Amino acid sequence: MTGPVKIAGILLIALVGVLASGAALAQTETTVPTETSTPPTLTAVQPANPVASKPGGPVIQSITAQIDPAPLGVVPETIHPQFHFIAPNGNAVLLHREIVESSSGNVNFNPSTAIDIPAEAQKTGAVFTGGWGCGTAQAHTTVRVYILDADGNKSNEVQYTVHCNGG
């Protein structure tokens, strides 16, 4: 009895396989959503042996960047440049940015931002985080940045470029 039952079971499995593969072939093909943009990136000319304008002035040591996490299938549009600096007197008060070059006709950003980081943190090394919203346009913008302290001392200048949507 196991012979005919076994054969019937094999035939049933084969029939289900044929029906399932036919059902897949009968379905219509649909467009699969794809990413239409690229997450923002940042490139920088990192300082080598940076010094301030005067002894005791702030020094930008490096620039890094962070992108906010985005939901699955959503391309992030905001990048956060991070300015690593040290201010030996602990009195850095302003981060100043100026546009060097841009492929975008409409750049909207705040050129000066107050630094509100405790003096003790500045003396040992701190990070000031900015933000840059890309939107949907493909563009790049090159920016020069420096830090001023309460005594009027200026840090070294560092240049970076934000690349939006592959720009």
N, C-alpha and C positions, 0 to 999 in steps of 0.2 A: 504494500500500500504506500510505502514511502516513495516508490518510483513515480507513479502518476501524480501524487501530490507535489512532489518536488518539481516535476516538469511543469505542472500548472503554475506553481509559484514563479518559476523562471519566466514563463510566458507572460505572466501578469506584470512582472518587473520590466520586461522588454516593452510591453504595450504602454505602460506608464511613461517610460523613457521616450518613446516615439511621440506620444501625445504632448509631452512637456516640451520637447524640442520643436515640434510643429507650432505650438502656442507661442513660443518665443519668436519664431520666424514670422508669425502673422501679426505681431505688434508693430505699430508705426514707430519709426525712428524720430526722436526729438532732439532739438539742439540742447547741448550741455552748456550751462553758464561757465564762462571763463573770466579770468581776471583781465580787466581792460587797462589797469594801471599798475605801476610798480611802487612798492613802499619807498618813502623818501630815504635818501642816504646823505651822508655828510663826508666831505673830504677836507683835510686841513693841512696847512704847512706848519708842522709841529716845531716849536722853538728848540733851537740847539744852544745851550749855554745862555739862557735868557737872563737879562739884567734890567733893573728899573732905571728910570731917568736919573735918580739920585739914590745914594745908599739909604736903606730903610724903606724905600718905596715898594709898592706891590709888584709881584712878578707872576705872569701867567706861565704856568709850567707845561700845560698841555690842554688839548680839547678832545673830549669824547662825545658820544651822542647816545641817546636812548629813544626808542620808539615805544609808544603806548601799545599795550596789547589790544587787539581788535577781535571782534567776533569772527568765527569761522566764515570764510568767504568774503569778508570785508577787508579791503586794503587800507592800512593805516594812512592817515593824511597828515599827522603831526609828528614832528621830530623835535627832540629837546637837546640842543647843544649844551654840553656841560663844560664849564670853564674851571679847570683846576688851577688854583693860585695860592700864593702865600703872601701875606702882608706882615712883615716883621713887627710893625708898630700896631697891628691889629685895627687899623683905622681906614680900610678900604670902604668907600662909600658909593661909588658909581661905576657901572659897567657901560661903556660907550661903544656903539656900533655905527659904522658908516658903510654904505653900499659902494663897492668898487666897480662892479659890473653886474648886469642882469640881462637875461634873455626874455624876461617878463616885462610887459609894458605897465603892469600894475603891481608894484610891491608896496605892501602896507605893513609897516613894523614900527616899533617904538625904538628910536635910536639910543635913548638913555634910560637905564633902569637902576633904581636905588638898590644897593647891596645891604641886606639886613641880616648879617651873619655875625654871631658873637665874636668879640675881639680875640678871645683865647683860641677859638677855632681858626681864625685867620692867621694867627701867629704860627700855628703848627701845620697849616695846610687845609684849605677849604674848597668846596665845590659850589659854584653858582650855576644854577640851571635856568636856561632860557626856554623859549618855545618858538616853533615855526610851523604855521599851518600851510599846507601845500594846496589844498583844494584839488581840482581835477585837471588843471593845466599842466602841460609838460614844459618845464622851465628850470633854470638854475640861477642862483644869485650868489655872488661872491661878496663877502663881508669882511671888513677889517675891524678888529675889536681891541680895546685896551681898557684898563682899570685906573681910576683915579682914587687917591686917598684924601683924607680931610686936610692934609697939609699941602695939597696941590701937586703931589708927586704923581707921575704917570708911569704906568707899567710899560713893558715891552708891547709891541703891537703883534697880533697874530691874525692870520688870514685864513678863512674857511669858506667853503662853498656848500650850499644846500642844493641838492638835486631832487626835484619833484617829478614824479611820474616818468623817470628815466631821462630827465632833461640834464 
